[in-house]
Amino acid sequence: MKKRNFVRHVQEVVNIDRPLWEQYTQKEIDEILTAMIKVIKDLVSSGNKIAIKGFGIFWLKKIKGRSVVPPGQKRTFVTEDRYQPSFKPSSSWKSDLKVILEKDEEFYDDE
């Protein structure tokens, strides 16, 4: 699903019980979503863990360096330690998803 489709879905959910003059536009929702993504990236990049209840945890994971011998070569290379952003979904989300997938085998919608 592309970002604009996601924004459209969020707009439908957010505006469902709002009067017409209080509804958010797609542009406003896109700005909020962009700001949230930027904040998450900045905080995780600076070493913070972000836990969103019912959704999951974002953090920076350290990947240790290792020894690598390319095929056909006799030299050993050692890779450096690196950091990788990681995400772990919450257990409540995983259990909800399991129930949904058990009900409908063709749940995945690739828009």
C-alpha positions, 0 to 999 in steps of 0.5 A, a space after each residue: 500500500 502506498 502512502 497516499 492510500 494509507 493517508 486516505 484510510 486514516 482520513 476515513 477513520 479519523 473523520 468518521 464521527 466529526 462534523 464536516 467543518 472539523 474534518 481533517 484534510 488528506 494534506 493535514 493527515 499527511 503532514 502529521 504522518 510525515 512528522 511522526 515518521 521523522 520523530 520516530 527516525 530521529 529518536 531511534 537514530 539517537 539510541 532511544 527505544 520507542 514503545 507504542 502500546 498496542 503497536 510495538 517497539 522501535 529500537 536500534 539494534 547492534 549487529 556485531 562484525 564477523 569474519 568473511 571469506 569470499 568464494 574463490 579467495 583465501 583472504 579473510 575480511 572482518 566486517 565492522 559492527 553496525 547498527 540497524 533499526 528494528 521493530 517488534 510488534 506487540 503481543 496483542 497485535 500479533 494475537 489479533 492478527 492471528 485471529 484475523 488470519 485464521 478467519 480469512 485466508 485471503 486477508 492480505 490486500 496488495 493495493 
